[in-house]
Amino acid sequence: MRYLHTMVRIQDVDASLDFYCGKMGMVEVRRTESQAGRFTLIFLAASKDVETGRSEAAPLLELTHNWDPEDYGSGRNFGHLAYEVDDIYETCRSLMDKGVTINRPPRDGRMAFVKSPDNISIEILQRGEAKASSEPWISMENTGSW
């Protein structure tokens, strides 16, 4: 058995691609549209998997856009997606600079949470050992739910 992908439903393709690709740094690796089924599937790979040539073997994120409007709720019952990064502080600073709210700041130098435009919780984890705690992260309060 091999883990293939995680699917999340999205409402706005452009907003979701801006978040996942433009802000999180993921890369679109394939797209399928079904006129009969009235949906679009967009598969994204983590940038490190693309850089190392592993995007065909690594798990992907499948964004499913159903063309007919539907309310998916808050997304909190989904749980979360998790991504490992080389520098959690740099990643969170970059996301903030791009207008993303850090819902759970990396006060511990190890873990942070943000949300996608569809309220999917995204966990960001520091690769290897936790970084030393530092400002502004230590003093930053949680924002909303994560």
Secondary structure, DSSP 8 states (H G I E B T S, - for coil): ----EEEEEES-HHHHHIIIIIIT--EEEEEEEETTTTEEEEEEE-HHHHHTT-TTTS-EEEEEEESS------SGGG-EEEEEES-HHHHHHHHHHTT---SB--TTSSEEEEE-TT--EEEEEESSS-----TTTTT----S--
